[in-house]
């Protein structure tokens, strides 16, 4: 479930599926995407905060949905990522616990990211027989450098908050990341809104076309990889552990 709450000029989006470590379904992606579009269309909205319930950010995509027939042109996750990469309203993420898969790649599109010292990040695409998504094959080497990107994307190694900060995935490590995110949002709300949005547009616009292109290129390969024997074997192993 996605819970939306407006506090003055700030919209908070809570991923609330704690029993599954906030694993995201197609419907949840579409709810977040809709909230982002509405916030972007509202000039009175100064910032959007994205966070998770139950001590975790998100375990990424619900793997059960990868077992269903899918077309990369009509999937909630892809629409969400394109929208996240398009909005001019500032987006702030607050991360506790685990951030897995798209729970990491979406952070690359946020303007500010705060994480708890014990947060753990993981990009397990290769381990699942898949490939990078969320334009991470483009953005992660730019932010974190080729060596870290290879370690995280090819080696699928988990990494902690300090490593994520050194790799510019985070803005800061904070004992209370949600409080830090809310303070950041209030600081943005104190600035002239049109100037904030115009400035974000100028920062992002030169690379947006390339980001959208890579999102689609990755998605096409990703959905082909879903059909691969190694991906299906990885999913079967995962579900066998669950039962």
C-alpha positions as CSV (number, residue, x, y, z in Angstrom):
1,X,0.0,0.0,0.0
2,X,1.1,3.5,-0.7
3,X,0.1,6.2,1.8
4,X,0.1,9.8,0.7
5,X,0.1,12.7,3.2
6,X,0.3,16.4,2.6
7,X,1.9,18.5,5.3
8,X,1.7,22.1,4.2
9,X,3.8,22.5,1.1
10,X,5.4,19.0,1.5
11,X,4.0,15.8,0.1
12,X,5.1,12.6,1.8
13,X,4.8,9.2,0.1
14,X,5.1,6.2,2.4
15,X,5.7,2.7,1.1
16,X,3.7,0.7,3.6
17,X,4.0,-3.0,3.0
18,X,6.2,-3.9,6.0
19,X,5.3,-7.6,6.0
20,X,7.1,-7.9,2.7
21,X,9.8,-5.3,3.5
22,X,7.9,-2.9,1.3
23,X,8.4,-4.9,-1.9
24,X,6.8,-3.0,-4.7
25,X,3.9,-4.2,-6.9
26,X,2.8,-2.8,-10.2
27,X,-0.2,-1.1,-8.6
28,X,2.1,0.5,-6.0
29,X,4.4,1.9,-8.6
30,X,1.4,3.4,-10.4
31,X,0.2,5.0,-7.2
32,X,3.6,6.6,-6.5
33,X,3.9,7.7,-10.2
34,X,0.4,9.3,-10.0
35,X,1.3,11.1,-6.7
36,X,4.6,12.5,-8.3
37,X,2.7,13.8,-11.4
38,X,0.1,15.5,-9.2
39,X,2.8,17.1,-7.0
40,X,4.7,18.3,-10.1
41,X,1.5,19.8,-11.4
42,X,0.9,21.7,-8.1
43,X,3.0,24.9,-7.9
44,X,2.2,25.0,-4.1
45,X,4.1,21.7,-3.6
46,X,7.6,22.5,-2.5
47,X,9.0,19.0,-2.2
48,X,8.2,15.3,-2.1
49,X,9.5,12.9,0.5
50,X,9.7,9.2,-0.2
51,X,10.2,6.7,2.7
52,X,9.3,3.2,3.8
53,X,7.4,1.7,6.8
54,X,8.5,-0.9,9.3
55,X,12.2,-0.1,9.4
56,X,13.0,-0.7,5.7
57,X,13.0,1.5,2.6
58,X,12.1,-1.2,0.0
59,X,13.1,-4.7,-0.9
60,X,12.6,-3.7,-4.5
61,X,10.2,-5.3,-7.0
62,X,7.9,-8.0,-5.8
63,X,9.5,-11.1,-7.5
64,X,6.2,-12.8,-7.8
65,X,5.2,-10.2,-10.4
66,X,8.2,-11.2,-12.5
67,X,6.5,-14.6,-13.0
68,X,3.7,-12.9,-14.9
69,X,3.7,-12.1,-18.6
70,X,5.0,-8.5,-19.0
71,X,5.6,-6.0,-21.7
72,X,8.3,-3.4,-20.9
73,X,6.1,-0.7,-22.6
74,X,3.3,-1.1,-20.1
75,X,4.8,-1.7,-16.7
76,X,4.2,0.4,-13.6
77,X,7.9,0.4,-12.6
78,X,9.0,1.8,-16.0
79,X,6.3,4.5,-16.0
80,X,7.3,5.4,-12.4
81,X,11.0,5.7,-13.3
82,X,10.3,7.9,-16.3
83,X,8.1,10.2,-14.2
84,X,10.7,10.3,-11.4
85,X,13.3,11.3,-14.0
86,X,11.0,14.0,-15.4
87,X,9.6,15.9,-12.5
88,X,10.8,19.4,-11.6
89,X,9.5,19.3,-8.0
90,X,12.4,18.3,-5.7
91,X,12.3,14.7,-4.5
92,X,13.9,13.6,-1.2
93,X,14.4,10.1,0.0
94,X,14.8,8.8,3.6
95,X,16.3,5.4,3.8
96,X,16.3,3.0,6.8
97,X,17.1,-0.7,6.8
98,X,17.3,-2.4,3.4
99,X,17.2,-0.7,0.0
100,X,17.3,-3.4,-2.7
101,X,17.2,-3.3,-6.5
102,X,14.9,-0.4,-7.6
103,X,15.1,0.7,-4.0
104,X,18.7,1.8,-4.9
105,X,18.3,2.8,-8.5
106,X,15.4,5.2,-7.8
107,X,17.7,7.1,-5.4
108,X,19.9,8.1,-8.4
109,X,17.0,10.2,-9.6
110,X,16.3,11.9,-6.2
111,X,17.7,15.3,-5.4
112,X,18.5,14.6,-1.8
113,X,18.9,11.2,-0.1
114,X,19.4,10.6,3.6
115,X,20.1,7.2,5.1
116,X,20.6,5.7,8.5
117,X,24.1,4.6,9.5
118,X,23.1,0.9,9.4
119,X,21.2,1.1,6.1
120,X,22.2,-1.7,3.6
121,X,22.1,-1.3,-0.2
122,X,22.1,-4.1,-2.7
123,X,21.8,-4.3,-6.5
124,X,21.2,-8.1,-7.0
125,X,20.3,-8.0,-10.7
126,X,23.1,-10.2,-11.9
127,X,22.5,-12.7,-9.1
128,X,18.9,-13.0,-10.4
129,X,20.0,-13.5,-14.0
130,X,18.9,-10.0,-14.8
131,X,20.6,-6.7,-15.7
132,X,20.7,-3.1,-14.4
133,X,17.6,-0.9,-14.5
134,X,16.6,2.6,-13.6
135,X,19.3,4.0,-15.8
136,X,21.8,2.8,-13.2
137,X,24.2,1.6,-16.0
138,X,24.5,5.3,-16.9
139,X,24.1,7.1,-13.6
140,X,26.0,4.9,-11.2
141,X,29.4,5.0,-12.9
142,X,29.0,8.8,-13.2
143,X,28.2,9.3,-9.5
144,X,30.2,6.5,-7.9
145,X,32.9,5.8,-10.5
146,X,33.5,2.8,-12.7
147,X,35.1,0.7,-9.9
148,X,32.3,1.0,-7.4
149,X,29.7,0.6,-10.1
150,X,31.3,-2.7,-11.3
151,X,31.5,-3.9,-7.7
152,X,27.8,-3.1,-7.0
153,X,26.3,-3.9,-10.4
154,X,28.4,-6.8,-11.7
155,X,29.5,-8.3,-8.4
156,X,26.1,-7.6,-6.8
157,X,28.0,-6.8,-3.5
158,X,25.9,-5.2,-0.7
159,X,27.3,-1.9,0.6
160,X,26.7,0.2,3.6
161,X,25.8,3.9,4.1
162,X,29.3,5.2,4.3
163,X,30.2,3.5,1.0
164,X,27.0,4.9,-0.5
165,X,27.9,8.3,0.7
166,X,31.4,8.1,-0.7
167,X,29.8,6.9,-4.0
168,X,27.5,10.0,-4.0
169,X,24.3,7.9,-3.8
170,X,23.5,9.7,-0.6
171,X,23.5,13.4,0.4
172,X,24.3,12.5,4.0
173,X,24.2,9.8,6.7
174,X,21.7,10.7,9.4
175,X,20.6,9.0,12.6
176,X,17.1,10.0,11.8
177,X,16.9,10.1,8.0
178,X,13.2,11.1,7.9
179,X,13.8,14.0,10.2
180,X,16.7,15.1,8.0
181,X,14.5,14.7,4.9
182,X,11.7,16.8,6.5
183,X,14.2,19.5,7.5
184,X,15.5,19.6,3.9
185,X,11.9,19.9,2.6
186,X,11.2,22.8,4.9
187,X,14.4,24.5,3.8
188,X,13.2,24.1,0.2
189,X,9.7,25.4,1.1
190,X,11.3,28.6,2.5
191,X,12.8,29.3,-1.0
192,X,10.9,30.8,-3.9
193,X,9.2,27.8,-5.4
194,X,9.4,28.8,-9.1
195,X,13.1,29.5,-8.7
196,X,13.7,26.1,-7.1
197,X,11.9,24.3,-9.9
198,X,13.6,26.3,-12.6
199,X,17.0,25.5,-11.1
200,X,16.3,21.8,-10.9
201,X,15.2,21.9,-14.5
202,X,18.4,23.5,-15.6
203,X,20.4,21.0,-13.6
204,X,18.6,18.0,-15.0
205,X,17.5,18.9,-18.5
206,X,20.8,18.5,-20.3
207,X,20.9,14.8,-19.4
208,X,17.2,13.9,-19.3
209,X,16.9,12.7,-22.9
210,X,19.8,10.3,-22.4
211,X,18.4,9.1,-19.1
212,X,15.0,8.3,-20.7
213,X,16.7,6.5,-23.6
214,X,18.8,4.4,-21.2
215,X,15.8,3.6,-19.1
216,X,14.1,2.1,-22.2
217,X,17.2,0.3,-23.4
218,X,17.8,-1.3,-20.0
219,X,14.1,-2.2,-19.7
220,X,14.1,-4.0,-23.1
221,X,17.1,-6.1,-22.0
222,X,15.7,-6.6,-18.5
223,X,12.4,-8.1,-19.8
224,X,14.2,-10.4,-22.2
225,X,16.4,-11.5,-19.3
226,X,13.3,-12.3,-17.3
227,X,12.6,-15.2,-19.7
228,X,16.1,-16.6,-19.5
229,X,16.7,-20.0,-17.9
230,X,19.1,-18.6,-15.3
231,X,16.5,-15.9,-14.2
232,X,13.8,-18.5,-13.9
233,X,16.1,-20.8,-11.9
234,X,17.0,-17.9,-9.6
235,X,13.3,-17.2,-9.0
236,X,12.5,-20.8,-8.3
237,X,15.3,-21.0,-5.8
238,X,14.0,-17.8,-4.1
239,X,10.4,-19.0,-3.9
240,X,11.6,-22.5,-2.6
241,X,13.3,-20.7,0.3
242,X,10.0,-18.9,1.1
243,X,8.1,-22.2,1.5
